């Protein structure tokens, strides 16, 4: 009898446990996932094309591998904050800046840099990048297409530098890391830095032994050859482990006149970088005038006293200075 009473007392408890388990095991409807709020579009800039000649026609180019940031607020009355970052497409300059939830306000900030691999800043001692914001949208709960977002004309040359440097990055022949050379590992890349100001007259050189930045001024970015030539000096320094030859008799230097072995090696390397990257064997000045690198029986002769063509009379920033290593971190733009 005692055994039966024990069983009868446990039966209601067992039924309750089984009932609870059935409740726990019953499938429930999945929780609704909030649709992302996105601002999409493409980034583009106008530029004067010195490679097309002295008329320098105004053209429009998409800005590839350029940094963007999504800013906004999740509720009205709160401060705007950065919500997401990314880079534009390496093909067509498109961007898709998204946040996992509705936004009371949203806009995209574009910066004159590509990841932390290269950038354009405002001064040797002013690390501020050029930046501007897209138009603002309110109460964004789905994808909103901004169309083509144009870089303001006052800073369009900074984005031409950013876009042109893709051409060298894609041909750097480094398959072991995302850096400019295989000497550095991904995540610890040196940053190629350009300084540019429209109202400056100091430019057209690589500041070797000083900041190790490329310094451009005014309309100099109109020439892709000039941009890539100066990048070639920095890149040669990188390839040789932040060392550079002591250069003599190189100020000024000319396209087709001899100066010194060290000048020929360093300037010739920078010329070759631009020529190879662009597939265009000449030096194009920012005015649209050009000098051919092709040499043959009909090439006119000249001397340093009476050059037969335009002098390449820029400051020689690489003459006789010791190396000064710098370092920065970075991740890879898209190839």
C-alpha positions in Angstrom: 0.0 0.0 0.0 2.8 2.4 0.8 4.3 1.8 -2.7 1.0 2.6 -4.4 0.6 5.8 -2.4 4.1 6.8 -3.4 3.3 6.3 -7.1 0.1 8.2 -6.8 1.8 11.1 -5.3 4.5 11.3 -8.1 2.0 11.0 -11.0 0.7 14.6 -10.9 4.3 15.8 -10.5 5.5 13.8 -13.6 2.5 15.0 -15.6 3.4 18.6 -14.7 7.1 18.1 -15.8 6.0 16.5 -19.1 3.6 19.3 -19.7 6.3 21.9 -19.0 8.7 20.2 -21.3 6.1 20.1 -24.1 5.8 23.9 -23.7 9.5 24.4 -23.9 9.9 22.2 -27.0 7.0 23.8 -28.9 8.6 25.8 -31.8 7.9 29.6 -31.6 7.9 32.2 -34.4 11.3 33.7 -35.1 11.9 37.2 -33.8 11.6 39.9 -36.5 15.0 41.2 -37.6 15.1 44.9 -38.2 15.9 45.8 -41.8 19.1 47.8 -42.2 19.0 51.5 -43.0 21.3 52.2 -45.9 22.5 55.1 -47.9 23.8 54.0 -51.3 25.2 55.7 -54.4 28.5 56.4 -56.2 31.3 58.8 -55.5 32.7 60.9 -58.4 34.9 63.9 -59.0 35.7 66.3 -61.8 39.3 66.8 -62.9 41.4 68.6 -65.5 43.1 66.1 -67.7 46.7 67.2 -68.4 47.4 63.9 -70.2 45.0 65.1 -72.9 47.1 68.2 -73.8 47.4 71.8 -72.9 43.6 72.3 -73.3 43.2 70.1 -70.2 39.5 69.1 -70.8 37.3 68.7 -67.7 36.4 65.1 -67.2 34.4 63.1 -64.6 35.9 60.1 -62.9 34.5 57.7 -60.3 36.5 57.7 -57.0 37.6 54.1 -56.3 38.8 52.7 -53.0 38.0 56.0 -51.3 37.1 56.0 -47.6 33.5 56.7 -46.4 31.9 56.9 -43.0 28.1 56.6 -42.2 27.1 59.2 -39.6 23.7 59.7 -38.0 21.3 59.4 -35.0 19.1 56.5 -33.9 16.6 58.8 -32.3 15.7 62.5 -32.5 17.4 64.9 -30.2 20.6 62.9 -29.8 24.1 63.7 -31.1 25.2 62.4 -34.5 27.8 59.7 -34.3 29.8 57.5 -36.7 27.9 54.2 -37.3 29.9 52.4 -40.0 33.0 52.8 -42.3 34.1 51.4 -45.6 35.6 52.1 -49.0 34.0 52.7 -52.4 34.0 50.0 -55.0 37.3 49.5 -56.8 35.3 49.1 -60.0 32.7 51.9 -60.2 33.0 54.0 -57.0 29.8 52.7 -55.5 29.1 52.7 -51.8 26.5 51.1 -49.5 26.7 52.6 -46.0 24.4 50.6 -43.7 23.3 50.4 -40.1 21.3 47.5 -38.5 18.3 49.5 -37.5 16.2 52.6 -38.3 17.9 56.0 -38.3 16.3 59.3 -37.4 19.0 61.1 -39.4 21.7 59.7 -41.8 24.5 61.1 -44.0 27.8 59.9 -45.5 31.2 61.6 -44.9 33.9 61.0 -47.5 37.6 61.4 -46.8 40.6 61.9 -49.0 42.2 58.6 -48.2 42.1 54.9 -49.0 42.0 52.7 -45.9 45.2 53.6 -44.0 47.3 52.8 -47.1 47.4 56.3 -48.7 46.0 59.7 -47.9 46.0 63.4 -48.9 46.3 65.9 -46.0 46.2 69.7 -45.8 49.8 70.4 -44.6 53.1 69.0 -43.6 52.2 69.6 -40.0 48.4 69.5 -40.4 47.3 65.8 -40.7 43.7 66.8 -41.4 42.3 65.0 -44.5 39.9 66.7 -46.8 36.4 65.7 -46.2 32.8 66.6 -47.0 29.3 65.2 -46.3 26.5 64.0 -48.5 23.0 65.4 -48.3 21.1 64.3 -45.2 18.2 62.0 -45.0 15.7 61.7 -42.2 13.7 58.7 -40.8 15.6 56.1 -42.8 14.4 52.6 -42.3 15.3 51.0 -45.7 17.8 51.6 -48.5 17.9 55.2 -49.9 19.9 55.8 -53.1 21.7 59.2 -53.1 22.7 58.8 -56.8 26.0 60.3 -57.9 27.7 62.2 -55.1 30.2 64.7 -56.4 33.3 65.9 -54.6 33.2 69.7 -54.2 35.3 71.5 -56.8 37.5 73.2 -54.2 38.9 69.8 -53.1 38.5 67.7 -56.3 42.3 67.5 -56.9 42.7 65.7 -53.5 40.5 62.9 -54.8 42.3 62.8 -58.1 45.4 61.9 -56.1 43.6 59.3 -54.1 42.1 57.7 -57.2 45.4 57.8 -59.3 47.4 56.0 -56.6 45.2 52.9 -57.1 47.0 52.5 -60.4 50.3 52.0 -58.7 48.9 49.9 -55.9 47.4 47.5 -58.3 50.7 47.0 -60.1 53.0 46.9 -57.1 53.5 43.1 -57.5 53.3 42.3 -53.8 51.3 39.0 -53.3 52.5 38.4 -49.7 50.9 41.3 -47.9 48.4 44.2 -48.4 51.3 46.7 -48.0 53.2 48.6 -50.7 56.1 46.1 -50.5 56.6 42.6 -49.2 59.0 44.0 -46.6 56.0 44.8 -44.4 53.2 42.6 -43.1 49.5 43.3 -43.4 48.4 45.4 -40.5 51.7 47.3 -40.2 51.9 49.1 -43.5 53.6 52.4 -44.0 51.1 55.1 -45.3 51.9 57.0 -48.5 51.0 60.6 -47.6 50.5 63.5 -50.0 50.2 67.1 -48.9 48.2 69.3 -51.2 46.8 72.8 -51.0 45.2 74.7 -53.9 46.6 78.0 -52.6 50.2 76.8 -52.0 53.2 77.4 -54.2 55.4 74.9 -52.4 55.2 71.5 -54.3 56.4 69.1 -56.8 58.7 67.0 -54.7 59.1 64.1 -52.2 60.2 65.5 -48.8 62.9 62.9 -48.2 64.6 63.1 -44.8 62.0 65.6 -43.6 58.4 64.4 -43.4 58.8 61.8 -46.1 55.6 63.1 -47.6 55.0 64.0 -51.2 54.3 67.7 -51.5 52.0 69.0 -54.2 50.5 72.5 -54.8 48.0 74.3 -56.9 47.2 72.5 -60.2 49.9 69.8 -59.9 47.4 67.0 -59.5 46.1 67.7 -63.0 49.0 65.4 -64.2 48.8 61.7 -63.3 52.4 61.4 -64.4 53.5 64.0 -61.8 51.4 62.2 -59.1 53.0 58.8 -59.9 56.5 60.2 -60.5 56.6 61.5 -56.9 55.0 58.3 -55.6 57.8 56.5 -57.4 60.5 58.2 -55.3 58.6 57.1 -52.1 58.1 53.6 -53.4 61.8 53.2 -54.3 62.6 54.2 -50.7 60.1 51.5 -49.5 61.5 48.8 -51.8 65.0 49.4 -50.4 63.9 49.2 -46.7 63.5 52.9 -46.2 67.0 53.7 -47.6 67.8 55.9 -50.5 71.0 56.7 -52.4 72.9 59.9 -51.7 72.0 61.9 -54.8 74.4 64.5 -56.3 74.3 67.0 -59.1 70.6 66.8 -59.5 69.3 70.3 -58.9 67.9 71.1 -61.4 67.5 67.9 -63.5 66.3 67.6 -67.1 64.4 65.0 -69.1 67.0 64.3 -71.8 70.2 65.7 -70.4 72.8 63.8 -68.3 73.5 65.0 -64.8 74.9 62.3 -62.5 74.6 58.6 -62.1 72.7 58.9 -58.8 70.3 61.5 -60.3 69.7 59.3 -63.4 69.0 56.2 -61.2 66.6 57.9 -58.8 64.8 60.2 -61.3 64.9 57.5 -64.0 63.2 55.1 -61.6 60.4 57.6 -60.8 59.9 58.2 -64.5 59.8 54.5 -65.2 57.1 54.0 -62.5 54.8 56.6 -64.0 55.5 55.3 -67.6 54.9 51.7 -66.7 51.7 52.3 -64.6 50.1 54.5 -67.3 51.6 52.8 -70.4 52.6 56.3 -71.6 56.3 56.9 -72.2 56.5 60.6 -71.6 56.5 63.0 -68.7 53.4 65.2 -68.6 53.6 68.5 -66.8 50.5 69.9 -65.0 50.2 72.5 -67.8 49.5 69.6 -70.3 52.9 70.0 -72.0 54.9 66.8 -72.2 58.4 65.5 -72.8 59.0 62.1 -74.5 61.2 59.4 -72.9 61.7 57.7 -76.2 65.3 58.1 -77.5 66.4 57.5 -81.0 68.5 58.8 -83.9 66.2 61.8 -84.3 66.3 62.8 -80.7 67.8 66.4 -80.6 71.0 66.8 -78.7 71.5 69.3 -75.9 73.7 70.4 -73.1 73.1 71.5 -69.6 73.9 75.0 -70.7 71.5 75.0 -73.7 68.9 72.3 -73.1 66.9 71.4 -76.2 63.7 71.0 -74.4 61.9 72.2 -71.2 63.9 72.0 -68.0 62.6 69.8 -65.3 63.8 72.4 -62.8 62.2 71.3 -59.5 63.8 71.3 -56.1 65.9 68.2 -55.5 64.5 67.0 -52.2 66.5 63.8 -52.4 70.0 65.3 -52.7 72.4 64.4 -49.9 69.9 63.7 -47.1 70.1 60.7 -44.8 67.1 58.3 -44.5 64.5 59.0 -41.9 62.2 56.0 -41.3 58.5 56.4 -40.5 55.8 53.9 -39.9 52.0 53.6 -39.9 49.4 50.9 -39.9 46.9 50.1 -42.6 44.7 47.5 -44.2 44.2 46.8 -47.9 42.2 48.6 -50.5 40.4 46.4 -53.0 42.4 45.2 -56.0 
